[in-house]
Amino acid sequence: MSPSNVPATHREVRLASRPERALDSDHFVVAEVPLPQPGPGQVLVRNRLMSVAASLRTLMRGDAGMPMPSFEVGRPLSAPAVGEVVTAPEGGTLRPGDLVSHWAGFREYAVMEADAVQPVDLTVLPDPVAYLSQGPSAWIGVVRGAEVREGDTVFVSGAAGGLGTLAGQFARLRGAGRVIGSTSSQRKADYLIETLGYDAVVLRGAGPIEDQLRKAAPEGIDAVVDTVGGEQLQAALALARPGARVGLIGALSAQVSGENTAPVEIDVFSLILRGIQLRGVSGARHRDALAEYQETFGRWLREGSVTVPHARLSGIDQAPRALMELLEGHHIGTVVVEL
Ligand SMILES: NC(=O)c1ccc[n+]([C@@H]2O[C@H](COP(=O)([O-])OP(=O)(O)OC[C@H]3O[C@@H](n4cnc5c(N)ncnc54)[C@H](OP(=O)(O)O)[C@@H]3O)[C@@H](O)[C@H]2O)c1
């Protein structure tokens, strides 16, 4: 796209009001606004694809306590996006037509400082969707949180989500002997088993998770990638073998309803006796793991040993629906919107 082809206006999705409980369309407004003009040192990008994730629900609160600032009422939301450079500062490394990734999704065009965008190199990760995936967090959950080892029995909670669909595959490729997931429906469980190679799946809403997990892992669990918290974490801890590693990476059970605390009752005495290690992990604290992630994930994608399961919606006006449907559990994997 050349600068002469850019329109005078574009659309962006703004936060209309802060949600107290479940999200609905009244919390969003799609506004037609003048195209932002890049200043010195800034880049203008035509966004092509963005992703939504449960963490955006947390940022819609005023006091999210996340590493990035909460969204402001009346201002555009943001999310990971991939777009095409339209104009870039002279003398820099970016050129019109380059694909870049950044955090200014939920708008058709974005203006940012040139150093706020990262090149999308399809020779490293061969699919733009991979740049929008929860791959980095899944990697950190598996490698640093659960520290999956050869032959381990691994439990991934929230296995059909953006992070979980990748974490299960990563765990298997890191040598796990048995991979068990949790999800909410038989349709998703069948997908996890038949397409992603999970050995067993427990279903939330189909009886006590601990009983289901005991059947799925009669010998116990060595490593946990927990994206859910609540009853699922309690069940994983009950089944954890001596020395098990439990990576805490998400709290979907509280997050989807807008909570930003996720209390869980645990028997500390029992954890001490079994030497169980609970580790809170996040992308922000493990940036040093990301070079190995990119190299390994890219290789696995090119070999075809990993896929990025995703759902795709089309049009910026569908972005609010994408987030609401994600939180309601309609989709499997990463949810992307074509802009
Ligand atoms: N620490 C970090 O650096 C880091 C980085 C990225 C993400 N995270 C966190 O990791 C978690 C997973 O992220 P994600 O992007 O994979 O999530 P996601 O795909 O956005 O999560 C959506 C899924 O949550 C599940 N869900 C809905 N209600 C639930 C409930 N009441 N209990 C349990 N699960 C429920 C549904 O799956 P089912 O229908 O299958 O249950 C739904 O498809 C989130 O908490 C996110 O904030 C942390």
The ligand as a Tripos MOL2 file, in Angstrom:
@<TRIPOS>MOLECULE
LIG
   48    52     1     0     0
SMALL
NO_CHARGES

@<TRIPOS>ATOM
      1 N1          1.6700  -15.1440   32.8250 N.am      1 LIG1
      2 C1          1.7400  -14.6980   31.5620 C.2       1 LIG1
      3 O1          2.7130  -14.0910   31.1120 O.2       1 LIG1
      4 C2          0.5850  -14.9570   30.6590 C.ar      1 LIG1
      5 C3          0.7050  -14.7460   29.2790 C.ar      1 LIG1
      6 C4         -0.3890  -15.0660   28.4620 C.ar      1 LIG1
      7 C5         -1.5720  -15.5270   29.0290 C.ar      1 LIG1
      8 N2         -1.6420  -15.6520   30.3850 N.ar      1 LIG1
      9 C6         -2.8590  -16.1320   31.0210 C.3       1 LIG1
     10 O2         -3.0350  -17.4930   30.7050 O.3       1 LIG1
     11 C7         -4.4160  -17.8120   30.6980 C.3       1 LIG1
     12 C8         -4.7560  -18.5010   29.3940 C.3       1 LIG1
     13 O3         -4.5830  -17.5720   28.3340 O.3       1 LIG1
     14 P1         -5.1950  -17.8810   26.9180 P.3       1 LIG1
     15 O4         -4.9050  -16.7140   26.0660 O.co2     1 LIG1
     16 O5         -4.8440  -19.2480   26.4900 O.co2     1 LIG1
     17 O6         -6.7260  -17.9360   27.2770 O.3       1 LIG1
     18 P2         -7.9150  -17.8770   26.2690 P.3       1 LIG1
     19 O7         -7.7420  -18.8090   25.1500 O.co2     1 LIG1
     20 O8         -8.0970  -16.4480   25.9490 O.co2     1 LIG1
     21 O9         -9.0810  -18.3630   27.2430 O.3       1 LIG1
     22 C9        -10.3550  -18.5810   26.7870 C.3       1 LIG1
     23 C10       -10.7860  -19.9180   27.2900 C.3       1 LIG1
     24 O10       -11.0070  -19.8700   28.7070 O.3       1 LIG1
     25 C11       -11.7740  -20.9780   29.0460 C.3       1 LIG1
     26 N3        -12.7070  -20.6310   30.1070 N.ar      1 LIG1
     27 C12       -13.7820  -19.8480   30.0320 C.ar      1 LIG1
     28 N4        -14.3910  -19.7970   31.2390 N.ar      1 LIG1
     29 C13       -13.6720  -20.5660   32.0670 C.ar      1 LIG1
     30 C14       -13.8050  -20.9260   33.4400 C.ar      1 LIG1
     31 N5        -14.7920  -20.4750   34.1920 N.pl3     1 LIG1
     32 N6        -12.8710  -21.7440   33.9580 N.ar      1 LIG1
     33 C15       -11.8610  -22.1910   33.1980 C.ar      1 LIG1
     34 N7        -11.6860  -21.8860   31.9000 N.ar      1 LIG1
     35 C16       -12.5950  -21.0800   31.3510 C.ar      1 LIG1
     36 C17       -12.5150  -21.4060   27.7900 C.3       1 LIG1
     37 O11       -11.9630  -22.6250   27.3930 O.3       1 LIG1
     38 P3        -12.6900  -24.0340   27.6360 P.3       1 LIG1
     39 O12       -14.0170  -23.9100   26.9640 O.co2     1 LIG1
     40 O13       -11.7740  -24.9910   27.0130 O.co2     1 LIG1
     41 O14       -12.7920  -24.2230   29.1270 O.co2     1 LIG1
     42 C18       -12.1320  -20.3350   26.7810 C.3       1 LIG1
     43 O15       -12.0320  -20.8380   25.4700 O.3       1 LIG1
     44 C19        -5.1470  -16.4850   30.9260 C.3       1 LIG1
     45 O16        -5.4360  -16.3940   32.3040 O.3       1 LIG1
     46 C20        -4.1240  -15.4470   30.5330 C.3       1 LIG1
     47 O17        -4.3130  -14.2050   31.1490 O.3       1 LIG1
     48 C21        -0.6000  -15.3800   31.1910 C.ar      1 LIG1
@<TRIPOS>BOND
     1     1     2 1
     2     2     3 2
     3     2     4 1
     4     4     5 ar
     5     4    48 ar
     6     5     6 ar
     7     6     7 ar
     8     7     8 ar
     9     8     9 1
    10     8    48 ar
    11     9    10 1
    12     9    46 1
    13    10    11 1
    14    11    12 1
    15    11    44 1
    16    12    13 1
    17    13    14 1
    18    14    15 2
    19    14    16 1
    20    14    17 1
    21    17    18 1
    22    18    19 2
    23    18    20 1
    24    18    21 1
    25    21    22 1
    26    22    23 1
    27    23    24 1
    28    23    42 1
    29    24    25 1
    30    25    26 1
    31    25    36 1
    32    26    27 ar
    33    26    35 ar
    34    27    28 ar
    35    28    29 ar
    36    29    30 ar
    37    29    35 ar
    38    30    31 1
    39    30    32 ar
    40    32    33 ar
    41    33    34 ar
    42    34    35 ar
    43    36    37 1
    44    36    42 1
    45    37    38 1
    46    38    39 2
    47    38    40 1
    48    38    41 1
    49    42    43 1
    50    44    45 1
    51    44    46 1
    52    46    47 1
@<TRIPOS>SUBSTRUCTURE
     1 LIG1         1 GROUP 0 **** ****
